[in-house]
Amino acid sequence: MKVTDFKKLIFSNRKKLTRVPHLQWHITDKCNLRCSHCYQDEYSDSGLALSELLEILEQFRCLVMFFRRENRNKAKGHITLTGGEPFVNKNFLALLECIEQQSEWFTFSILTNGLLIDDKWSVKLAKMQVKYIQVSLDGDKNKHDQIRGAGSFDKTVLAIKRLKKQNIRVLVSFTATKMNHLFFSSVADICRKLNVNFLWSDRLIPEGSSKNSFELLMNQQETSQFFKVMRYEADTCKQDSKTITRIKMHRALQFQYSGESAYRCVAGETLVTIMPNGDLFPCRRMPVKVGNVLDTPLASLYYQSPLLRNLRDTNKTSVGCESCNNLSSCRGGLKCLSYAVYGDAHVKDPGCSIR
């Protein structure tokens, strides 16, 4: 296929792509924790050789180049590095340095549990152009340790303090389940005291080793209650002049309570995910293999995959959403959750209470 044909394949019914690509890159399956809601089935894959990681980085640079050509701009792609736990990967620092050397093409961030961020690492990260570092807090000390392991709460809080000391932007992620959603206020209070930049939340996706945890999924009433608590805490943060913390209510269905613009799933559109062995998914939480970038270039998979083209088809209407006023902007809510629950990404988000 000629390069000039690629623009016809970005969307089936959209003439111009307005956003740049985002790569969520899982560089290892190894992890120092065993969280009860983890998506992983295995923890032994140490990842690819540095030469293979750099090959994938070059493939993503090529995808950014195609996006730039389509948009006639020099917007940068974004790379989110994660695992497993990325800090256990022996090639992590070398990869970060290579990404930083190509800052004209990429911005990058890191998703981590924070337990391995010591003073030396925080100083190194401060010298890099990392956009933000995201760590997870899933409740107060007792609840978080129940979910992620004894002692993990204190170590994560210590990591946040180290990062903030180096003026690194910190995001906290809260995975909401039936067992911990009422602890969101506790996490919000902790974030305000630590001056975390942003706190956000998404709902558990029962995928991988957490498939036995369908009982942890919140029902519609609990989902609504949780989003109301989020809105209350978001307003509290805005009114608290002693903290910089802000709560982002930008994920699926949250706009119904925050008054912000409707969320639209971008899996397969501007977001793609590469796993430790090179497999390409639309999203980590929608584990449908598109191909492997060590066998087929990323750009070819992105532009030619029927699955990815289907996900970014704005004419596709999720079942149950046909008469909704938010149809064009929301497009069905959290598609990975619909896929996990119904086996079909194009079904109304099970947490949505709009009739």
N, C-alpha and C positions, 0 to 999 in steps of 0.2 A: 504494500500500500504506500502511495506517495504521501509525503509529509503534508502536502497541501490538502489532502483528504481528511486529515485528522480532525479539523475543525467541525466537520459534519457529524462526527461521532461523539463529541463531548456531551451533547444533549440531543434527544430526538426532536425536540421542538423549541429549543432556545438558541438564538443566534449567537449570543456572546456570553462567555463565562465571566463573571464579575469578581470571583474570588480566587485565591491562590491555593495550591495543593498543600495538604497537611498529611504528613506521614507519622503514624504512631508506630514506633519501631521497637519491638520486643527483642532485645539483643541476647537474652538468656532466659531459660526456664528455672535456673537455680535461684533459690531464695533462702533467706535465713529465718523466715517465718512460715507457719502453716495456718493461715487464717481460715476460720470456719466457713466463710462464704467465698473462698477463692475459686476462680474460674479454671485453674490449672488442674490437669490430671496427673502430670508428672513434674518432677523437680530436678531431673538429672541432666538435661541438655545444657551444656555450658556455652553453646552458641557457636558461631562460625569463626574461622580464622580472620585475622585482621585484613588480609588481602581480599577476602570475600566481602567483609563489611565495607571496605572502601569501594569495591565494585558496585555494591548496592547504593552507596552514597552517590556515586557517579550516575547511576540509573535515575535516581531521584532528581539530580541536577538536570538531567535531560528532560524529565517530565516538567520541571519548573520552566525550562527553556520553551517547551511547547506551549505551556500556559501563557508565558510572556508574549509569545508570538501571536497567540489568539487575541490577547487583550491589548497588544501594542503598548505594553508598559514594562517596567523592570521590578514589579512586585516580587518579594521574596517568598519562597516556600518556607514552611515551618516543620521542624522535626521534633517530636516528643519521644524522648528515649526512656524506655522502661524495661520491665522484665516480666516474670520473676523480679528479682532485685538487681537493677543494673550495676550497682556498686560492687557486686561480687564478680563481675566479669573482668578478667585480667586485661582485656583490650579496651576497657571503658575509657580510661584517660587518653590513650592514643587516639581513639575515635573522636572524643570531644575536641582534641587539639586539631584534628583534620577538619572537623565541621567548622570550628572557629576560623580556620585559615581561609574558608570559603564563605565568609560572612556577607559577601556581595550577593550570594545566592540563597542563603538560609538564615533563619533564626532558629533557636532551639530552646527546649525546656526539658526538665527531668521529672519523672514520676518515681517516687521512692517511698519506702517506709521510714527512711531517715535514720535507722539504727546504726548505720555504718558511717555517718557523716561526723567525723571528728574535727578538731580544730584545724588540722592540716588540710583536710578536704575543703572545709569552708573557706579557707584562705585561697586555695587554688580556684575554687568556683567563683570567688569574688573577682578574680583577675580575668575571668572569661566573660563573654557577653551573653551569659545565660539569661533568657527572658524571664523565667521564673522557675522555682522548684516547688513541686506539689508533694505534700505528705498527707497521710490519712489519719484522721481521728474519728472513731466510731462510737464515742460516748465519753462519760467520765472515766476516771482511772479504772474502776472496777469493771465497768462494761467493756471498755476498750480491751483490757487485758483478757477478759473472758473470750472475746472474739479473736484477738490477735496473739495472745500468749502473755504469760506473766512477765512483768517488767517492761513490756514494750511501750506502755504509755509514757513512763518517765523518760525513756530514751528518745522517743519521738519529740516530746516537749523540749528536751535538751537540744536536739538537732534544730528545732525552730529557733531557739534562743541563739545558737551559734550562727545560723544563717542571717538572722536579723541583725546581729552584731556586725556582720560584714555588709549590711545594707543590701542584702539579696532579697528580691521580691519572693514572698512565700504565699502559696495557696494551700488551703486545707480542704481535703475532700472527705465527705461524709457519705458512706453507703447506707442508705435507708432500708431497713427491714422491719418485719413485724416485731422483732425482739428489741430493737434499739431506737425506733423513730422518735420515741418520746424523750430521748436523751439529746436531741438536737440543740435544745436551749442550753444544756450544760456545755456542749462543744462551742456554741456561739459565745458564751461567757468566757471560756478559756481563750478563744481567739482574740476577743477584745482586750483581755489583759496582756496578751503576748504581742499585740499590735500586728497580727497576721494581716496581710493585705486583703485577701479575699477568702471567703468560705463559700463553698457550693456543695450541692448534693445531687446524687442520682440514685435511682432505685436499684435494688439487687436484680440481677439477671440470673436466673437459675440455669447456668450453663457449665459444662465441664464437670469438675468434681462437686460443684454445688447443685447438680441436678437433683440430688436427694433433698434439697432444701426448698422445694416448692411451698412447703408450709411456712417459710419465712416471708413469702410475698405478701405485701400489704393488699388488702381489698380496697374497693373504691372509697368506702367510708374512711378507712385509715389513711389512704392517700390524700384525701381531701383535708383531713385533720392535720396531717403532716405539713401540707403546703400552707395552711393557715398559720401554723407555728412558725414556719420559715418567714412568712410575710411579717409577722409580729417582730421577730428577731431582726429582720432586715430594717424595719422602721426604727427599732431601738438603736441599732448601730448608727444610723444616719443622725439620730438625735443626740448621740453621745460624743461630745466634743473632746473627750479624753482618749479616743481611739481613732485609728485610721481604717479599722476593719470595715469591710463592706460585704454584704451577702449577695451573691449573684443568683438571681432566680431566672435563669435563661434556658433551663433544660425542659424536656418534654412535659407538657401540661401545666408547668409552673406559671406560664403567662396568664392562665385563667385566674390566678390569685394575686399576681404581682402588678398587673397592668402594663407589663412590658410587651415588646413585640413577640409574636408567636414563634416558638421554636420550630425549626424544620430539620429533620434528620438529614445529614449530609454524607452518610456512609455511602461510599461508591461514587460520590460526586466530587467533593473536595477532600474527603477523608478516605485514606486507604491504610491498611495495617499490614506490616510484614512481621512474620513470626521468626523465632530463632533459627529455624532451618530454611528460611527463605520463602515459605508459603505466603501467599497473598490472600488476605481476607478483606471484605468491605470494611469491617470493624471487628475489633477483638471480641466484642460481645455478640457478634453475628458470625460464628465460626464456619463459614461456608468457603471452602477453598476455591479460589479463582484460578490459581496456577502457582508456579514457583518461579521467582525472579532469577534464580540461578540457571533455569532452563529457558525461560522466555523473558525478554526485557520488560521491565515495569511499564514503560509507556505503551508497548504493544498490548499488554494485558489490560491496562486501564482503558484504552480507546476501543478495543475490540471485544472485550468480554460481554456476552449477552446479559449476564447477571448484573454487572455494574451499570450497563446502559439501562437495564430495567429499573434499577434502584433510583437512577437520576432522571427518570422519565416523569416530568411534571404533569403529564396527562393521566398518570396512573392514580386511581382513586382507591383508598383503603376501604374494604368492606365495613359498613357500619357508619361511614363518614359522609355518605352521599349528600345529605341535606344539611350538613353543618356549615355555619357561617364562616368557620375558620378553615374550611377545606383547602383553599389554595395556599394558605400560609403555614398551617400545621402539618398537613399531609399525613395524618394518622397517628402522630405522637411518636413514642419510642419504638422504632421499628425492630430493634433487637429484642425487646421484651415481647412484642407480638410474635416474632419468629420463635422465641423460646417457648411461649405458651401455646401457640396455635400451629407452629410449623410453617407459618406464612407471614412474611414481613408486611404484606399489604392487607392487614386486618386492623381494625380500630384498637388502639392502645387499651389493654384490659383495665387500666387504672382511670380511664376517662369516665366522668359521670355525666357528661353532656348527652342528652337523649336525642 
